Structures are given as structure tokens and as C-alpha cells.
């Protein structure tokens, strides 16, 4: 019997376990043990009661343009609970007020100049500078580049500061000057190596993408509902150990690996999947493969907070006729993004209350050093100014995510490939696998896609090569 031990009960670990037990990859004779340090599975998929609703305080949706996550949700019986956004309009808080995100952008990069001018999001000079991409020579290429490096060269710094920064900030809480173009923006990376004009190449790429159905979906009752359903299905036939932190990995007998738990127990397995943050994985393998541990420690993380607020509807002057707003870092605000929850999601609509979920914190900031009261007050001040709110919130809730978002800095893909090559070349470590947001994409869809690919490889149905979701990091 082949035994697979999965360390980490977030979406990657849960999805890997489910596919091994119940999916098309399931095979006779495969035993699965899922080990999670906290008392609850789900990781960043967490929903809680707030102001008479159940709201997500971690990941609130998944990319639906790929089939992996939707297929998984339907397989565990949540097909009737999938919900699409009621609106896709996004606002930018820039140049003194809210403005609609210019149409036709790809991660903030324009595919036409006129929408930039019409939106008022940029100065006239900034919009015209973006149009220079049409006449500039082909972009130079020298290996991986930062997003800001390429976009600034083609379109000017104002596009980076006003459009690219808040969009990447929402996904990675990162700095475009440090984030890898190839790892975070594969569509831009491919387009930049096409024709001379990046604008024209992106426009062609958008035309080739079929827009059938909504871009995002969520689960009524919260994304945590998906995690709980996966946990329950895995626990039916697998060994699930919650509240049992893994302490280290050792070589076992007959080429196996041993996961030593903090309580002194140990689990021996033919394959071990580390579906935990890179810094946790580094500590687990530091004695087994010190070189790999050193590489994992190089992956930086950003800490963020989500602040949920409920207001009386009569106190909010803005119509909230969109899914939310993004805030460029140059605006100097506490809020970097906000979801108009009661407008975006039909099942959260409330005739009397407005629900807003704001996020705060970027890489290099120390937002979590503030108290809950300080964070709530600062977020409320920003929202009150942006959305013309006259009253105090009737309820607030702060959720802290310490070292939550891995930073895919320049050279990320080579760095991860090198780490995996080191594992493959180390005696006794061929059965050790890395999976999760630190490696192949931070979104739920990317994590689920990697889990499915890995499960296929573990049961002999393919290779455990990197699985990414187009359009996600």
C-alpha cells in the first residue's frame, strides 16, 4: 500500500487529499493522512457570522474561467450553492475621488488609450504617455523582469502607480517593482515577447479569450463551506489529524519519509506533500535538506488585515453600484482595497445594512502592529471620505493574516525550479513534494489546479510538474 502524508489542511492540502481519495486519480491501495496544526481545516478559506450575515474573512471567491475549482465544488455537492457576482464594475480611488477602472485593461495595463482619457483616472499627460507604446521600439529582453520595469518602459510610470500597483496590491499585497513579470503576469510576459506594441498584443490576446460565464464564483455560506465539505469527505476514508503540528521530517525505513509530530507521534509515508507556507516548510526540512530550507526562507511574505464593517444604508451617500474599489499605494491610505459585499454578492444583499470588507497591508508595512481599534478607525475614516459615509459603523470585525501572501519576486520561477530540482537530486527526498500558494499561484484556482496535477502524479497518472492557472499568479 502506498501511503501519502499531506502536511497542511488549507485548500491545497484538502484538494490533494480529496483527489487521491475520491477523484479520478483515486487508486486502490493508496492511504492518505492529512496533518493540520490548527483545530480547523481550511486555512485562508474562513467564513464567520457578522452583522446577521456569514462573511468571508479570507479568500472570498475563486477564478471561474478555469474548471478545476468549480468542478471540485460540484463534486462535493455544492453546485447549487455557487454564486456569481451581481456586478463587475470596479472603482479606483485616485485624483481626489472614485473613478471607474478604465475598460479593457489587463492587470491594469491598457489595451486602448481612449478609455484612459475618458476615465479621468490618469492625468492627460499620463494617458498620452501610455499611447507611446504604439511607436516605441520592441521591448528589450534580459531574462525575468519586474512588472514595473516592463510596464513603466512601455506605458510610463503613471500607469504603474495608478493602475498596476492597486491591482497587483489586491492580489499579492506586493510591490510591482519587485514582483516577477513571468510569475505574476504570464499574459503580459507572453505578449511582451510577441509584436512590437504591448498594447496591441494584449488587445489580440483579450480577443482570443472566451468570456463565457462569470469570471469569479463564490459559495453561498462562505468559501469556508467548501473547505468544510472537503474536510468531511476526506475524513470519511482518510486519516485526518487536526490540532497536531508537524515538527520535522526525517528519513524513514525502506526509502520512506517520517513526519514527526509535536506530540512525539510520527507518520511514515512513501510520499509527503508539504502544503504549508514556505517558511513553515523550511523549518520542517532544515535537518533533512538544509539547502532547500535556505531557498524556502528566501520567499518573502506580506501580512494583511481584513476589516469588515456594517453601516446603516441611509448613512452611505455613494450608491455602491460596483463590486468594490482599489486604492493606489501612492494615495497614502490605510485601505488598499474594499469589497462592497452587499452589492457584489446577491446572497448578501440587505435592504437595511451595507456590508463592506476592506483590506489593509502591503509588503514592508507593519499594519498588524496596530490594535483592532486603530485599524477599524483608520479604515472607517478612509471609507467615510471615499463613499460619503455620514455615520459610524454599527459593527466592525478585524481579522489578521500574519505572513499570509507570498511574494513572487523577480526570478521566482527559477528559484522554485531550483528548489524542486534539489529535492529530486537528494537521496531519500524523491517522495517529498512542495505545493501551495508559495510556488505555483496564490489564488484558490491555482492551488486547486496544482493539487489535481500532483494527485495525478502521485497515483502514476502523470508528472508533478508545475500547474498554473492562466491569469493568476
N, C-alpha and C positions, 0 to 999 in steps of 0.2 A: 504494500500500500504506500502510495506517495503522500507525504504529509506536507502541507503548506501552512506556514505560520505567517500571519499578517499582523504587523505591529502598527496600530493606528486605526481608530474607528471613525475617522471622518468619511467624507463621501468617497474618496479614492479607495480606502480600505474596505468600506461596506460594499461598494460596487464590485471590487475584485472578488471578494468573498461570495457575493451573490452569483456572479457569473460562473465561478468554479463549482458552485453547488447546484444552481438552478438553471443557468443559462445554456446556450448552445454549446458552450465549451465544457460543460459538466461531463465528467467521465467516471466510470466505475472505479472504485479503489482509491479515490482522492479524498483525503481527510483534511479538513480546514479548521484551524484555530485562529480566532480573532482576538487580539490583545489590545485593550484600551486603558489608558491610565486614569481617565476620569470616570465618574459613576454613570455617565450617559454617553451614548454614541451620537455621532452627528457632526462633531467638530464645529465648523462655522455655519452649518445649517441648523439654525436655532430660532424658534418662534416662542413668543411669550404673550401673556394677556396684558393688554394695555388699553385703557380708556374704553372698555367694552368691546374691544376687538382682539384678535390674535394677530400680532405683527411680527414680521421677521426682523431680527436684530443683527443677523449676519447676511449671508447671501440671500437676496430676495427673489431671484429668478435665474433662469438658465437660457443660453442661446438655443433657439429652436430651429435655426436654419440647418442644423445637422441632426441626425436622427437618434444618436446614441442615448441621450438623456430622456427624451420623450418616449422612446421605445422601452427604456428601463422603467419609467414611471408607469407606463401602461401595463407592463409585465407584472408589476407588483399590485395591480388593481386600482391605480389612481387615475386612469384615463378620464373618468367623468369629473375629476377634481382639477383638471388642468384649466388655467385661466389665462387669457391673453390680455395685454394692456388695452384700456379704453382709448388711449391716445398715445401718439409717438412724438408729439411736439416737445422740444427741449428748449429751455431758455438759457441764455448766458447773462450773468450779472457783470456788465462791463460798461465803462464810459458813463457811469452815473445811474444806470437803470437796467431793467431787464430787457433783453432783446432776443428775438428768436434766433436759434442756431441757424446759420446760413444753410440753405438747401444744397444737397449734392456734395457734401464733404465726406471724406473717408478718414476717420480718426482725426478730424479737424483740418485735413488737407483738402484744398478746394479742387473741384473739377470744372469750375467755371468762375469767371470774375464778376459777372453781373450780380449774382446773389450776395457776394461780399459787399458790394456797394449798396445794394438795396437794404441789407440788414442793419447797417449802421454799427455793426459790431466792431469794425475797424475804422481807423481814420481813412480819408480818401487816399492819402499817400500810401498807407499800408495796403489797401486793396489794389491800387495800381501797381505797387511793387510786386504783389503776388502774380500779376499778369506777365511780369518779365520772364517767368518760366518759359513762356511760349517762344522766346527768342534767344534765351541763353544757350550756350553750348551744352552738349550732353554732360551729365554729371560725372565727375571723376570717381573712380572706384579703387579703394585700397583696403579690402577686407571689410569686416564689420564696422559700421559707423553708428554713432548715436542718432536718434531720431531728430534731435535739434540740429545736428550738423548738416544732415541732408536737407531737411525741410527749410532751415534757415538759408542755406545756399540757394535753393531753388525759388523760395517764395518770400524770403525776408523774415526778420526776427519777430515782427508783429504777429504774423501767422502762428509762430511758435508760442508766443506769450499768451495770445488771446484765445486761440482755438485748440492747438495741440496740447498745451500744458493742462488745461482743465479736463480734457477727455482722457488723457493718459493718467492724470491725477486721480480720476474717478476709478480707474481700473487697478492701477498699481500704487497709488499714492507716491509716485516717483517723480524724478527729475528728468525731463526729456533730454537734457544734456548728458545724462549718464546711461539712459536706457538704450538697449541694443535695438537697432532697426530690424535686424533679421529675426530676433526672437520675439519682439513685441508687435511688430507690424509687417508680417510676411507679405501682405498685399502690396504695401509701399515698396518693400525690398525688391519684389519681383518687377513691379512697374518701373522702378528706377533703373533697372538693367535692360529695359525694353527700348522704346524710342527715345528721341532727344528730349521731348517735353513730358515731364512727370504728370502734369495736369491732363494732357491728352491721353496718356497711358492709363491713368486712373479712371477717366471717363469711359474708355473702352472696357476696362475691367468691370466697372459697375454695370454696363450694359450686358455683359456676359453672365452676370449673377442673376439667377432666377429669384424673384421676390414672391414666391408662393407661400402664403400664410404669414403669421406674425413672426417678428424677429425674436421675440422673447416670450417665454411662458413661465408661470409660477404655479404653485399648488395651493388650492383653497385650503385654509387652515395652516398655511405656512410651509416653507421648504423643509422645516424640521419634521413635517409629517412624512416626507419622502424618506428621510433618514430613519425615522422610527419604523416605517414599513419594511425597509431593507433590513434593519436590525432584527425584526421579528422573524422575517423569512430566513435569514441566515441562522438564527438561533434554533430554528426548527430542526436543522440537520447538522449544524456545525457546533463547535465548542467556542462559545463567546465568553470572554473573561473581562468584565468591566471593573474599573477601580483597581486594576493590577498593573502598575507601571513596569515597563521593561527597564532593566538596569544596564545590561551589556550583552554583547554577542560573543560567543566562544565557538571554537571548533568542537564538534561532537564526534561520535564514533562513526566509522564507515563512511566518511566524507560528508556527514550531516553537519548542520549548524544547530547550536543550542542558544535559545533565548533565555537568559537568566532574569527572573522577575525580582522585584524589590523585596518581596516576602521570602525569598530564598528558594522558591519553586523554580523549575526550569521546563522549557518546552523544546524538544528536539524535533527538527524538521528537515526534509530534503530541500525545501526552498523556503526562504524567508523574504517577505516583502516588507520593506520599511516605508510605510505610508504616513510618515510623520514629517514635521518641519526639518529643514536641513540641519539646523543647529542641534536638534534632538538626535537625528541620525548620526551626527558627528560624534556625540558622546557615546552612543551605543557601539560604534565600530572603532573607537580610538585605540583599543588594545589589539583588535583583530587586524585592521588595516589602517595604520596611522596616516599614511599618505592620503588616503581617501577622506579621512576625518579632517585633515588640514584643508583639502579642497572644499569640503562642505561648509567649513567655517567661513570661507570667503564669500558666501552668498549672504548679502545684506538683507535686512528686513525693515519694513516701516510699521510703526504702531499707529493705530487709528482708534477713534471712538465713534460710536453711533449714538445720536441723541434723538429720541422720539419725543414729539411734542403734540399735544392736543389743544386746539383753540375752539372757542365758540365761533361758529360760522359768521355770525354778524360782526365779529371783530376783525375779520380779514377783508381788506379792501380789494386785493388782487383777485381776479376771477379764478385763478389756479387752473387755467384752461390748457394744461400741459401735463407731462409726466414728471417734470421737475426742473431743476436749474443747476448749472455748473458755474463755478467761480474760479477765474484765473488766479493763480497764486500772487500775481503782481498787485491784486486788489488789496492784499494785506488783511483779509478777513479770517475769522476762525473757521467758518463753514467753507468747505471745498466743494460740496455738492449737497443737494437736498432732493428727496423724492416727495412729490405731492401724493401721498399714499391714497388718500380718499378720492382723488381724481384719476390716478393712474390705473388702479385696480378696481374693477366693477364690484367685486365682492366686499370691498372695504368702504364703499360709498356710505355716507352718513348724512342725513338731512340737517343735523344739528351741530355736528362737530367736524372740524378739519383736522386730519391727521397728517403730520409731516415727519419725515425721517431725515435728519441731517447727518452728514459725516464730517469729521474733522481729523486733521493729522496728515502730514506728509513726511517722507523720508527726511531725517535730520532734525525734525521738530520734536519737541518734548511735550506734546499735548496731554499725555496721560499723567504728567506731573500736577496738573490742575485737579482740584476737587470736583466732585459731581456738581456742586452748586455753582462753581466758577464756570464750568463747561456749559451748563444749561443756560446760565445768564448770558454768556458771550454769544452762544448760538441764537438765543432769543433776540438779542439786540440786532444781530445780522438779519434774521428773518423779518423782524419788525420793520426794518428800514427797506429791505428789498420788496416785501409783499404788502406794505401798508397795513401792518397789524397794529390795532389800537389797544388791545387788551393783553393781559398776561396769560400765559398758557394755563389751562385748567389742570394739566397733568404733564409731567416730564419723566423720562427714564433714560439713564445713561448706561451704555454697555461698552466695556473696554476690551479692546483686542490688542494685547501686547505682542509685538513682533508677529504681526498677522500676515503681511503681504510681502512676499519675496521680491527682490529687485533683480530684474533681468538686465543687468548692466552689460555694456559693450563686451563682446567675447563670450557671452553666456552659453551659447550653443556649443562652442569648442570646449568650454570649461566642463560642461556636463558630459560631453562625449569623452573627454579625457578621464573623468571620474569613473564612468562606466567601463571604459577600456581597462583601467587599473583593476577594477573588480574582476573583470573577465580574465585578466592575466595572473591573478593571485591565486595560488593553490588553496583549495578549500573554500573559495568565495564565489565560485561559478553559480551557486544557487542563491546568491544574495542579489536582490533587486531593489532599485530605488523608484518610487512612484509618489506622485502628489504635486501640489501646486508649485513647489520649488524648482521643478525640472521642465515640464512639458506644457505649461499653460496654467494660468491662475484661475480661470473660470471653471464653474461646475462642469460645463460641457467638455472642456479639455480633460479634466480629471476623470470623468466617466469614460471618455474615449480611450484614455491611457489604461484604465482599469480593464476594459474589454479586451484591448490588444494584449495586455500582459496575461490575462487569464487564458487567452487563446494559446499564447506561447507556452505557458506552464503545463498545459494539457497536450502539448505536441501538435497544436493546430496551426502554428506559425512561429514568428520570431517576436522577441520582446523589444523590437526597435521602437524608437520614439514615435508616439502617436499624438498629433496635434490637430486642433480644430481650426480650420481656416477662419481668420477674422478674430481669433482670440490669441492672447499672448502665449 
